[in-house]
Amino acid sequence: MALHLHPHPRIKIISATTATAESLAPVDNTQDIRLGWIEQYVRANNLAKNTQKTYRLELERFAAWSNKAWADVTPRDIARFKHYLMTECKTRAGKPLMPASVNQALAALKSFYSWFQSSGYMDLTAVLPTAAVKFEKLGKPLPKNLSDEQMQAIAAVVELGEQAIQLRDRALLAILTHGLRAGDISALNVGNYDGIRLRFFRDKDNSEALVPLRQAARQQIDAYLEWRRREREVLTNDSPLLLSHDFRSPLQRLGYQGIYYFVKERLGKAAGISNLTPHQFRHTYAANLVEMGIDTLLARSLTGHSSERVFQRYIEGKRLSAAEQAFYRAIGEELPKNDE
């Protein structure tokens, strides 16, 4: 969820360890030493690009809210900040932050302070100011996987358009249905595809990924690459696997935002699925792996989930959806459709 950051108070120069009378003089934000510690933290940790951006924003928000040095922050300060997030912060639509957004801010602070202490900037025996703060409880997730009917509608959409767009879209959809994150798809090069599988390093944790592809998916990728060769493009291992065919950036690497636009605007709207995201294909892939009888440990190797708990959240939606459908079948009714 996009967050609205309230106008920041004047940032003050604060040492990493102590605050003096001189350090409290208002200055330009770029001179706040605390922001330098945020940059050190981001550079020192192997965070995915999106996580880097999110955590940086959340830590800067805390720095704007507090006038204390990082080492002087207390558990009471963290508790007060959490209360501030829950009662005063609003989204761009003017609504209170959802529990997941509050938890996101707390996760950034917990991660930062864990690094801050382990790097020797705090006493290793000291209790972290984030130790006592609790995450907000989240309700059970609504199903995020796509139904067979929705997948059929999406497949029909990519059959439309001129040849270049049609071939690229088929290849992109083929990869999406194998559970890759949008950032990883954008970074794929021709050399990451060996004609059978995709091999790459995941952007989220830099872990090595090996994703075997269905025959139909291989055929779609092969057809797209062959068309590019016929167009006299010289393909090397470093050539982008997927190109933008938009008039604003023709034949450039298809970017992260381009993938999101493709999914939401081209696929979602045409197929009648509101707010469709690339991550829904990831949920669907994970759920389908388990539905096919693949052990969850092996399934997690394919999706790149290191946590069984997180993986279970992905497939819980499928279970809830199946239970809901079973209920309506049992009472002899059609499953109601959403109005949106």
C-alpha positions as CSV (number, residue, x, y, z in Angstrom):
1,M,0.0,0.0,0.0
2,A,1.3,3.5,-0.8
3,L,1.9,5.5,2.3
4,H,1.4,9.2,2.7
5,L,4.2,10.8,4.7
6,H,3.1,13.8,6.6
7,P,5.2,17.0,6.1
8,H,8.4,16.3,8.0
9,P,9.3,18.6,10.9
10,R,12.7,20.3,10.5
11,I,15.3,17.6,10.8
12,K,18.1,18.3,13.4
13,I,21.7,17.2,13.2
14,I,21.9,14.4,15.8
15,S,25.0,12.3,16.6
16,A,24.6,8.5,16.4
17,T,25.3,8.3,20.1
18,T,24.6,11.6,21.8
19,A,22.7,14.8,21.3
20,T,24.2,18.2,22.4
21,A,22.6,21.7,22.5
22,E,24.4,22.6,19.3
23,S,23.2,19.5,17.6
24,L,19.6,20.5,18.0
25,A,19.8,23.5,15.7
26,P,17.5,23.2,12.7
27,V,19.3,22.4,9.5
28,D,18.6,21.1,6.0
29,N,17.4,17.5,5.9
30,T,20.4,16.4,3.9
31,Q,22.7,17.3,6.8
32,D,21.0,15.0,9.4
33,I,23.7,12.6,10.4
34,R,21.0,10.0,11.3
35,L,20.1,9.7,7.6
36,G,23.7,8.6,7.0
37,W,23.3,5.7,9.3
38,I,20.2,4.7,7.3
39,E,22.3,4.7,4.1
40,Q,25.0,2.6,5.8
41,Y,22.4,0.1,6.9
42,V,20.9,-0.2,3.4
43,R,24.3,-0.7,1.8
44,A,25.4,-3.2,4.4
45,N,22.3,-5.5,4.1
46,N,21.4,-7.7,1.2
47,L,17.9,-6.3,0.8
48,A,15.8,-6.5,-2.3
49,K,15.4,-3.2,-4.2
50,N,11.8,-2.8,-3.2
51,T,12.6,-3.6,0.4
52,Q,15.5,-1.1,0.3
53,K,13.1,1.6,-0.8
54,T,10.4,0.8,1.7
55,Y,12.7,0.5,4.7
56,R,14.5,3.7,3.8
57,L,11.2,5.6,3.7
58,E,10.1,4.1,7.0
59,L,13.4,4.8,8.8
60,E,13.3,8.4,7.4
61,R,9.8,8.8,8.7
62,F,10.9,7.7,12.2
63,A,13.8,10.1,12.0
64,A,11.4,12.9,11.1
65,W,9.1,12.0,14.0
66,S,11.9,11.7,16.6
67,N,14.6,14.1,17.5
68,K,16.7,11.5,19.3
69,A,20.0,9.9,18.2
70,W,19.5,6.3,17.2
71,A,21.3,5.0,20.3
72,D,19.2,7.1,22.6
73,V,15.8,5.8,21.4
74,T,13.9,3.9,24.1
75,P,11.3,1.1,24.0
76,R,8.8,3.8,25.1
77,D,9.7,5.9,22.0
78,I,9.0,2.9,19.7
79,A,5.7,2.3,21.4
80,R,4.7,6.0,21.0
81,F,5.8,5.9,17.3
82,K,3.6,2.8,16.8
83,H,0.7,4.7,18.4
84,Y,1.4,7.6,16.1
85,L,1.3,5.4,13.0
86,M,-2.0,3.8,14.1
87,T,-3.8,7.0,15.1
88,E,-2.4,10.0,13.1
89,C,-0.8,8.7,9.9
90,K,-3.1,8.4,6.8
91,T,-2.8,6.9,3.4
92,R,-3.0,9.1,0.3
93,A,-6.7,8.4,0.3
94,G,-7.0,9.9,3.8
95,K,-7.6,6.6,5.5
96,P,-5.9,5.2,8.6
97,L,-2.9,2.9,7.9
98,M,-3.8,-0.8,7.7
99,P,-2.1,-3.1,10.3
100,A,0.1,-4.5,7.5
101,S,1.5,-1.0,6.9
102,V,2.1,-0.4,10.6
103,N,3.9,-3.8,10.7
104,Q,6.0,-2.8,7.7
105,A,7.3,0.3,9.6
106,L,8.1,-1.8,12.7
107,A,9.9,-4.4,10.6
108,A,12.1,-1.7,9.2
109,L,13.0,-0.5,12.7
110,K,13.6,-4.0,14.0
111,S,15.9,-4.8,11.1
112,F,17.8,-1.5,11.5
113,Y,18.4,-1.9,15.2
114,S,19.5,-5.5,14.8
115,W,22.1,-4.3,12.3
116,F,23.0,-1.3,14.4
117,Q,23.8,-3.4,17.5
118,S,25.5,-6.3,15.6
119,S,27.8,-3.7,13.9
120,G,29.0,-2.5,17.2
121,Y,27.2,0.8,17.4
122,M,25.3,-0.3,20.5
123,D,26.3,-2.4,23.5
124,L,25.9,-6.0,22.4
125,T,24.3,-6.7,25.8
126,A,21.8,-3.9,25.6
127,V,18.2,-4.6,25.1
128,L,17.1,-3.2,21.7
129,P,14.4,-0.5,21.8
130,T,12.4,-2.6,19.4
131,A,12.5,-5.8,21.5
132,A,9.2,-5.3,23.2
133,V,7.1,-3.8,20.4
134,K,4.5,-6.3,19.0
135,F,3.3,-6.5,15.5
136,E,-0.3,-5.9,14.8
137,K,-2.4,-9.1,14.2
138,L,-3.5,-9.7,10.7
139,G,-6.6,-11.4,9.6
140,K,-6.5,-14.5,7.4
141,P,-5.6,-13.6,3.9
142,L,-8.3,-13.6,1.2
143,P,-7.6,-15.9,-1.7
144,K,-5.1,-14.2,-4.1
145,N,-4.7,-17.1,-6.5
146,L,-6.4,-16.9,-9.8
147,S,-9.2,-19.3,-10.8
148,D,-9.0,-21.5,-13.9
149,E,-11.7,-19.3,-15.5
150,Q,-9.6,-16.2,-14.8
151,M,-6.5,-17.8,-16.3
152,Q,-8.4,-18.7,-19.4
153,A,-9.7,-15.1,-19.8
154,I,-6.1,-13.9,-19.3
155,A,-4.8,-16.3,-21.9
156,A,-7.3,-15.1,-24.4
157,V,-6.1,-11.5,-24.0
158,V,-2.5,-12.2,-25.1
159,E,-3.8,-13.5,-28.4
160,L,-4.7,-10.0,-29.4
161,G,-2.5,-7.3,-30.9
162,E,0.2,-7.0,-33.5
163,Q,2.7,-9.8,-33.9
164,A,5.6,-8.4,-31.9
165,I,3.3,-7.5,-28.9
166,Q,1.5,-10.8,-29.2
167,L,4.7,-12.9,-29.2
168,R,6.3,-11.0,-26.3
169,D,3.1,-11.1,-24.2
170,R,2.7,-14.8,-24.6
171,A,6.3,-15.3,-23.5
172,L,5.9,-12.9,-20.5
173,L,2.7,-14.6,-19.4
174,A,4.4,-18.0,-19.7
175,I,7.1,-16.8,-17.3
176,L,4.6,-15.1,-14.9
177,T,2.8,-18.4,-14.5
178,H,5.9,-20.0,-13.1
179,G,5.9,-17.8,-10.1
180,L,8.7,-15.3,-10.7
181,R,8.6,-11.9,-9.1
182,A,8.3,-8.9,-11.4
183,G,11.8,-7.7,-10.6
184,D,13.3,-11.0,-11.4
185,I,11.5,-11.2,-14.7
186,S,12.7,-7.8,-15.7
187,A,16.3,-8.7,-15.0
188,L,16.3,-11.9,-17.0
189,N,18.7,-12.2,-19.9
190,V,18.7,-14.6,-22.8
191,G,21.6,-16.5,-21.1
192,N,19.3,-17.2,-18.1
193,Y,17.2,-19.4,-20.4
194,D,18.7,-22.7,-21.6
195,G,15.8,-23.9,-23.6
196,I,14.4,-26.0,-20.7
197,R,14.6,-23.9,-17.5
198,L,15.4,-20.4,-16.1
199,R,18.5,-20.1,-14.0
200,F,19.1,-16.7,-12.2
201,F,19.8,-15.1,-8.9
202,R,16.7,-13.9,-7.1
203,D,16.7,-10.2,-6.4
204,K,15.1,-10.6,-3.0
205,D,17.9,-12.5,-1.3
206,N,20.5,-13.2,-4.1
207,S,19.8,-16.9,-3.8
208,E,20.3,-19.1,-6.9
209,A,17.1,-20.1,-8.6
210,L,16.4,-22.9,-11.0
211,V,12.8,-22.9,-12.5
212,P,11.9,-25.7,-14.9
213,L,9.4,-24.6,-17.5
214,R,6.4,-26.4,-19.0
215,Q,6.6,-27.4,-22.6
216,A,4.0,-24.8,-23.6
217,A,6.0,-22.0,-21.9
218,R,9.2,-23.1,-23.6
219,Q,7.4,-22.9,-26.9
220,Q,6.2,-19.4,-26.3
221,I,9.7,-18.1,-25.3
222,D,11.3,-19.9,-28.2
223,A,8.8,-18.4,-30.6
224,Y,9.5,-14.9,-29.3
225,L,13.3,-15.3,-29.5
226,E,13.1,-16.8,-33.0
227,W,11.0,-13.8,-34.2
228,R,13.6,-11.4,-32.8
229,R,16.3,-13.3,-34.7
230,R,14.3,-13.1,-37.9
231,E,14.1,-9.4,-37.3
232,R,17.9,-9.5,-37.5
233,E,18.5,-8.8,-33.8
234,V,21.8,-10.3,-32.7
235,L,21.0,-12.1,-29.4
236,T,23.8,-12.7,-26.9
237,N,23.7,-14.1,-23.4
238,D,23.5,-10.5,-22.1
239,S,20.5,-9.5,-24.3
240,P,17.3,-8.8,-22.3
241,L,15.0,-11.8,-22.5
242,L,12.0,-9.6,-22.7
243,L,11.8,-6.2,-24.5
244,S,9.5,-3.3,-24.3
245,H,7.6,-2.7,-27.5
246,D,6.1,0.5,-26.2
247,F,6.6,3.5,-28.5
248,R,8.2,5.5,-25.7
249,S,11.0,2.9,-25.1
250,P,11.0,0.5,-28.0
251,L,13.4,-2.4,-27.9
252,Q,14.7,-1.6,-24.4
253,R,14.6,-4.0,-21.5
254,L,11.1,-4.5,-20.2
255,G,11.2,-2.9,-16.8
256,Y,9.5,-3.5,-13.5
257,Q,6.9,-0.8,-14.0
258,G,6.3,-2.1,-17.6
259,I,5.5,-5.6,-16.2
260,Y,3.1,-4.1,-13.6
261,Y,1.4,-2.0,-16.3
262,F,1.1,-5.0,-18.6
263,V,-0.5,-7.1,-15.9
264,K,-2.9,-4.5,-14.4
265,E,-3.9,-2.5,-17.5
266,R,-3.5,-4.9,-20.4
267,L,-4.4,-8.3,-18.8
268,G,-6.5,-7.3,-15.8
269,K,-8.8,-4.8,-17.5
270,A,-9.3,-6.8,-20.7
271,A,-10.0,-10.0,-18.7
272,G,-12.3,-8.2,-16.2
273,I,-10.1,-8.8,-13.2
274,S,-9.7,-5.6,-11.1
275,N,-6.4,-4.8,-9.5
276,L,-4.6,-7.7,-11.0
277,T,-0.9,-7.9,-9.9
278,P,2.1,-10.0,-10.9
279,H,2.2,-11.4,-7.4
280,Q,-1.2,-13.1,-7.9
281,F,0.5,-15.3,-10.5
282,R,3.0,-16.2,-7.9
283,H,0.3,-17.2,-5.4
284,T,-1.4,-19.3,-8.1
285,Y,1.8,-21.0,-9.0
286,A,2.6,-21.9,-5.4
287,A,-0.9,-23.2,-4.8
288,N,-0.8,-25.3,-8.0
289,L,2.5,-26.9,-7.0
290,V,0.9,-28.2,-3.8
291,E,-2.3,-29.1,-5.6
292,M,-0.2,-31.3,-7.9
293,G,1.1,-33.2,-4.9
294,I,4.6,-31.7,-4.8
295,D,6.0,-31.7,-1.3
296,T,6.1,-28.2,0.2
297,L,9.9,-28.4,0.8
298,L,10.4,-29.0,-3.0
299,A,7.8,-26.5,-3.9
300,R,9.6,-23.8,-1.8
301,S,12.7,-24.6,-3.8
302,L,10.9,-23.7,-6.9
303,T,9.3,-20.5,-5.6
304,G,12.3,-19.3,-3.6
305,H,10.5,-19.2,-0.2
306,S,12.9,-19.9,2.6
307,S,10.1,-19.8,5.2
308,E,7.5,-22.5,5.5
309,R,5.3,-20.1,7.4
310,V,5.3,-17.6,4.5
311,F,4.7,-20.3,2.0
312,Q,1.7,-21.5,3.9
313,R,0.2,-18.0,3.6
314,Y,0.5,-18.4,-0.2
315,I,-1.4,-21.6,-0.4
316,E,-3.9,-20.7,2.4
317,G,-5.8,-18.6,-0.1
318,K,-6.3,-21.7,-2.4
319,R,-7.7,-23.6,0.6
320,L,-10.1,-20.8,1.5
321,S,-11.2,-20.5,-2.1
322,A,-11.8,-24.3,-2.4
323,A,-13.8,-24.3,0.9
324,E,-15.9,-21.4,-0.3
325,Q,-16.7,-23.1,-3.6
326,A,-17.5,-26.3,-1.8
327,F,-20.0,-24.4,0.4
328,Y,-21.9,-23.0,-2.5
329,R,-22.0,-26.3,-4.3
330,A,-23.3,-28.0,-1.2
331,I,-26.2,-25.5,-0.9
332,G,-26.9,-25.6,-4.6
333,E,-26.0,-22.0,-5.4
334,E,-23.6,-20.3,-7.8
335,L,-20.6,-18.6,-6.3
336,P,-21.5,-14.9,-6.2
337,K,-19.4,-12.6,-8.4
338,N,-17.7,-9.5,-7.0
339,D,-19.3,-6.3,-8.3
340,E,-16.0,-4.5,-8.7
